[in-house]
Amino acid sequence: MVKVRHWSRPQPFQAEVTEKDLKLVEEDISEDLQPGEVLLESVYLTVDPYMRVHGEPMGEHKTMFGEACLKVIRTRNGEFPLGTLALAFSGWRTHYLSKDGKDLRPIPFDLGSLSPSVTLGVLGMPGLTAYFGFRLLEPKAGEVCVVNGAAGAVGSIVGQLAKHKGLTVIGFAGSDEKCQWLTKELKFDYAFNYKKISLENALKTAAPKGVDVFFDNVGGEFFHQMITKHMAHGGRISICGSISNYNDTEKQKFPQINMDVLMNELTIRGFNILTYAKEFQTAWNEMVPLVKTGELKFKETVFDGFDKMPNAFVGLFKGENTGKAIVKASNYP
Ligand SMILES: NC(=O)c1ccc[n+]([C@@H]2O[C@H](COP(=O)([O-])OP(=O)(O)OC[C@H]3O[C@@H](n4cnc5c(N)ncnc54)[C@H](OP(=O)(O)O)[C@@H]3O)[C@@H](O)[C@H]2O)c1
């Protein structure tokens, strides 16, 4: 028998998410596999903001959902030999039993010397979100781009893609250290600590003629102020997320933005990364070489040990991560 640990969420999250909302459960899995079965151990797991707003699954023994990068530790499936790495939506668990391998995905590009954790970060769902969400903005060289949540997994990539394209990039993040990383290492033109400076004062100098493209990870008051005060005529807005609202107990009243959208002829687009699944290869073709040469930089905040899943998750809502929040559950190779 293999001892399997997984995190469940017995009750719905109440307002601010806490570590106590999650419960560690132990189960046994038989090591005697049937033909076609693959037993894997999680190597890296991801925690993402969407896990806060996703309704299911809930219950004492239901595993929190999420993607992981796993290694094969027992197999009766020729497509997944011992030691192979694979990706799966296997949830917050130390081990996963695949019945036929159909729910496993091989690593979709050559890792080279990169850590397998990149499959959950810069070259995984968050990096792809940055790529397709930024493309939606139809950005042009010379334009001004604002991104919030700028030192996070998605935002840090958006800003760099915008720099590559020749835009002036203005990032907003929640600490001076994060802002320094954005300007010094990622070469953002400006980075502001939104806890210390108002949007008004920041953009007075950084974008005196208004903002052409706005990639919104935060929503709420930031979104409202951008639409009503800071967009240039013909500006485009990509609504990626709204993390400032995920802990709200009541649905926000929609802000009065109609006349601002009309007068400035703004375009506001929401998107879900899963819609672009058929095009992921296009993004990897572009991004993998950039990451390997270091032209596209990334950072990971790695939490060591499967027990740290709740800490890593709750930390997302307190700004504890810079770049991608990752949990390292076991060693590879
Ligand atoms: N549309 C899609 O398909 C899609 C896909 C992936 C992600 N998303 C969304 O994209 C956004 C970013 O995701 P991510 O994975 O890159 O997360 P992340 O930025 O790596 O982590 C969350 C960050 O959000 C900031 N934050 C937390 N609470 C905040 C608040 N109340 N106000 C302002 N900032 C706050 C914190 O940074 P600070 O220190 O800067 O506050 C924190 O580090 C999220 O809204 C997520 O839901 C959408």
The ligand as an ORCA input file, in Angstrom:
! r2SCAN-3c Opt
* xyz 0 1
  N      -8.577     34.678    -17.164
  C      -7.874     33.561    -16.964
  O      -8.027     32.577    -17.689
  C      -6.887     33.544    -15.836
  C      -5.882     32.583    -15.783
  C      -4.924     32.654    -14.752
  C      -5.016     33.661    -13.792
  N      -6.047     34.558    -13.866
  C      -6.151     35.657    -12.901
  O      -4.995     36.462    -13.054
  C      -4.709     37.122    -11.824
  C      -3.253     36.894    -11.463
  O      -3.051     35.510    -11.231
  P      -1.602     34.969    -10.860
  O      -1.641     33.498    -10.975
  O      -0.591     35.729    -11.629
  O      -1.501     35.337     -9.311
  P      -0.284     36.064     -8.641
  O      -0.271     37.459     -9.169
  O       0.939     35.257     -8.799
  O      -0.648     36.078     -7.091
  C      -1.592     36.905     -6.566
  C      -1.050     38.352     -6.312
  O      -2.156     39.236     -6.330
  C      -1.881     40.347     -5.512
  N      -3.042     40.624     -4.667
  C      -3.606     39.822     -3.751
  N      -4.682     40.426     -3.189
  C      -4.765     41.655     -3.772
  C      -5.643     42.768     -3.626
  N      -6.665     42.732     -2.767
  N      -5.427     43.877     -4.392
  C      -4.401     43.921     -5.260
  N      -3.529     42.900     -5.452
  C      -3.727     41.782     -4.716
  C      -0.669     39.993     -4.634
  O       0.450     40.768     -5.085
  P       0.745     42.252     -4.503
  O       1.859     42.090     -3.518
  O       1.121     42.997     -5.731
  O      -0.512     42.747     -3.855
  C      -0.431     38.514     -4.933
  O       0.926     38.175     -4.908
  C      -5.694     36.562    -10.807
  O      -6.762     37.486    -10.682
  C      -6.161     35.273    -11.432
  O      -7.438     34.885    -10.978
  C      -6.970     34.500    -14.851
*
